[in-house]
Amino acid sequence: MRFRFIEQHARAYPVRLMCRVLQVSPSGYYAWRSRPESTRAAANRGLLQAVQRLHGQHHGRYGSPRIHAALQAEVHRVSRGRIERLMRRHGIRALARRRFRPTTTDSRPSLPIAPNLLQQKFTVFEPNRVWLADIT
């Protein structure tokens, strides 16, 4: 991580100064730079491209479980945890579904408001005379 930072900012700042500030040796940095890419890093790069392709194909709706299943269908042998790590590391997230909010009332009803026949007198003297309902 530190070496990558040094590599990205090598044009703006002296390498030796950044090594001293980040507490790494210049020889360690140059050894890291000349080292070939590891097999795991190369595989992760290819896997990341597949994850980004699937994520884009499904308009950002697929999270790690669905991407994992899609990769399994494409004959990629990879664990779901590895997919999750790659997605987290590269900021790939599934879009959450919008919360369902039921519509309650029409602000401009087309029908007239029913008259209040009870006038808030809820006491009745015989059964089946008054029926009530609650919209909640």
C-alpha positions in Angstrom: 0.0 0.0 0.0 2.8 2.4 0.9 4.8 1.4 -2.1 1.9 2.0 -4.4 1.4 5.4 -3.0 5.1 6.2 -3.6 4.8 4.9 -7.2 1.7 7.1 -7.8 3.4 10.3 -6.5 6.9 9.7 -7.7 6.6 12.5 -10.3 5.5 15.1 -7.7 7.8 14.2 -4.8 11.3 12.7 -4.4 11.2 8.9 -3.8 13.7 9.0 -0.9 11.7 11.7 0.9 8.5 9.7 0.6 10.3 6.6 1.8 11.5 8.4 4.8 8.1 9.9 5.6 6.3 6.6 5.1 9.0 4.7 7.1 10.0 2.3 4.3 13.4 1.7 2.8 14.2 2.9 -0.7 15.7 -0.5 -1.5 12.4 -2.1 -0.5 10.5 0.2 -2.7 12.7 -0.5 -5.7 12.7 -4.2 -5.1 8.9 -4.1 -5.0 8.8 -2.2 -8.2 11.0 -4.7 -10.1 9.2 -7.8 -8.7 6.9 -9.4 -11.2 3.1 -9.4 -10.5 2.1 -12.4 -8.4 -0.2 -15.1 -9.7 -2.9 -14.2 -7.2 -2.8 -10.5 -8.2 -3.0 -11.4 -11.9 -6.0 -13.7 -11.1 -7.6 -11.0 -9.0 -7.2 -8.5 -11.8 -9.0 -10.9 -14.3 -11.6 -11.7 -11.7 -12.2 -8.0 -11.0 -12.9 -7.4 -14.7 -15.5 -10.2 -14.7 -17.1 -8.8 -11.6 -17.2 -5.3 -13.1 -18.7 -6.7 -16.4 -21.4 -8.6 -14.5 -22.2 -5.7 -12.3 -22.5 -3.4 -15.3 -24.6 -5.9 -17.3 -27.2 -6.0 -14.5 -27.2 -2.2 -14.0 -25.5 -2.3 -10.6 -28.2 -4.5 -9.1 -26.1 -7.6 -8.5 -24.4 -8.0 -5.1 -21.8 -10.6 -4.2 -24.2 -13.5 -3.9 -25.6 -13.1 -7.4 -22.2 -12.2 -8.9 -20.8 -15.3 -7.3 -23.6 -17.5 -8.7 -23.1 -15.9 -12.2 -19.4 -16.6 -12.0 -20.0 -20.2 -11.0 -22.2 -20.6 -14.0 -19.4 -19.2 -16.2 -17.1 -22.0 -14.7 -15.1 -19.7 -12.5 -14.0 -21.5 -9.4 -14.0 -18.8 -6.8 -15.4 -18.3 -3.3 -18.0 -15.8 -2.4 -15.7 -14.3 0.3 -13.1 -13.5 -2.4 -15.8 -11.8 -4.5 -16.9 -9.8 -1.5 -13.3 -8.7 -0.7 -12.7 -7.6 -4.3 -16.0 -5.7 -4.5 -15.4 -4.0 -1.1 -11.8 -3.1 -2.1 -12.9 -1.5 -5.3 -16.0 0.1 -4.1 -18.5 -2.0 -6.0 -21.8 -2.2 -4.3 -25.3 -3.3 -5.3 -28.0 -0.7 -5.6 -30.5 -1.2 -2.8 -34.1 -1.6 -3.8 -36.3 1.4 -3.0 -38.4 1.0 0.1 -42.0 0.3 -0.6 -44.2 3.1 0.6 -47.9 2.6 0.1 -49.9 5.6 -1.1 -52.3 6.6 1.5 -54.9 9.2 0.3 -55.5 11.1 -2.8 -54.9 14.8 -2.1 -57.5 15.8 -4.7 -60.3 13.2 -4.6 -62.6 13.0 -7.5 -65.6 11.9 -5.4 -67.2 14.2 -2.8 -66.5 13.6 0.9 -69.2 11.5 2.5 -71.3 13.2 5.1 -70.6 12.6 8.8 -73.9 10.9 9.8 -72.8 10.0 13.3 -71.6 13.5 14.3 -69.1 11.7 16.7 -72.0 10.0 18.7 -70.6 6.5 18.9 -73.1 5.2 21.5 -75.8 3.1 20.0 -78.9 1.4 21.5 -79.4 -1.5 19.2 -77.1 -3.9 17.3 -76.3 -3.5 13.6 -77.4 0.1 13.7 -73.9 1.7 13.2 -70.9 0.2 11.5 -67.4 1.7 11.7 -64.2 1.2 9.7 -60.7 2.4 10.1 -58.3 2.8 7.1 -55.2 2.1 9.2 
